Amino acid sequence: MLCTQLCETAPPQISVLQTGDMASPSVPVQRQTSSIVGGILATSTSGSSEDRKTGSDSLYVDDLSDSAIASPYEKPVSFKDEVHLFSPRESPAKTGDCHCKDEVELEEAIALAKAMELSEEQSALPHVPGLSARRKEETITIHIQADQTDGNGDEIEYIENIHWRRGMMLGTGAFSTCYQCRDVKTGIIMAVKQISFCRNSESEQDSICNAVIDEIRMMATLDHSNIVRILGATQTGAHFNMFVEWMPGGSVSHLLEKYGAFSAPVITSYTQQVFKGLAYLHDHQILHRDMKGANLLVDSTGKHLRIGDFGACAQLASSMTGAGELKGQLLGTIAFMAPEVLRGEHYGRACDVWSVGCVIIEMVTTKPPWNASNVSNHLKLIFMIASANDSPPIPENLPPAIKDLMLRCLEPDSKNRPPAKELLSHPLFTRSAHMRR
């Protein structure tokens, strides 16, 4: 009887083989011999006793082409044949006909941008019975308080200190104050924006009321993971309460003031989320017009950001900003406003992109651009920005990718500023996506 006798071999020892800048595991390669016995191919694997004892003289993959003993019936084995063809350094795209490198990178960036546009799954918005819409076909109901009716003679009430209680103050604006609040029945924590105003004429008063109502109804139509959602609203004469979801992390400005400047990864993450929300708004013909750290809110983890405060927003008539549609309307925070807005020129979506560039400066330095905190005269600040032919001073020692993105946002000529959706394809974001995978 013919048989093949195999020698005992010691378990392979794995070590690290340095090749250039990369480290890869290598396994000691044991000698192979082949012979023909009675027409049967027999292969024996052997290693010296010294190898088995110390493992110090083990053969490595590099020695395979020299040490392997080839059978006359087998093709000689070489490192190039067995290893090099499967090296991860060789891209499959380089082995055959393909697009040029720039085209491949562009296609990849577009694919990544489209993937980023898909919002993360939205958590269900808390249900507050006292603020729910009265009819299914309504997106939102502005609940009229006890001194008014809903048009059918029925009093609709959601009254402070009875149905909800106000907590600590979160911030103040020119025409509003924001507080934390709690629904008495369900215990749900919310934020309430209280707006009160009094105008000299009845027509002016009605105009302001209608503007607030438009803001409320517009917010009720928005549904994106990077946009603050509204739960409901009440009205008592010229006093409005807007109840929105609670973001316990506070604003970006508050975090900067408390903890100092952000690291590059945090700036990258927050800026990407801002552009996602901004692209959604622009696709729905909405300009925010007051993009700044105080209006960017963070959740309890510090990772998820939402755009808030739509008091200065504008609704465009179409997907393209019409000539003269927005001109001379100075709404927003001066230090974050684009030059064309302050010059009274036509402006559109590009003004929000400029403001994002200013927010990046704020996240890097903890201060608004143009050294605005040290300029007490608002007219002087307006003149400084409106007459500037360049972007505001850029902080030094920035990572190149962040600096490039910032400069694209702060392009003085609004026609040369890329739209928010296009900036989602910036290498700062696509490379970050590669690193996370």
Secondary structure, DSSP 8 states (H G I E B T S, - for coil): --------------EEEEETTEEEEE----EEEEEEETTEEEEEEE--HHHHHH-TT---GGGHHHH----TTS----HHHHTGGG-TTS-GGGSS----HHHHHHHHHHHHHHHHHS----------GGGS-SSTT-S--EEE-TTS--SSS------BTTTEEEEEEEEE-SSEEEEEEEETTT--EEEEEEEE---SSHHHHHHHHHHHHHHHHHHHT---TTB--EEEEEEETTEEEEEEE--TTEEHHHHHHHH-S--HHHHHHHHHHHHHHHHHHHHTTEE----SGGGEEE-TTS--EEE---TT-EE-SSSS--TTTSBS---S-GGGS-HHHHTT-B--THHHHHHHHHHHHHHHHSS-GGGGGG---HHHHHHHHHT-SS-----SS--HHHHHHHHHHT-SSGGGS--HHHHTTSHHHHHHHHHH-
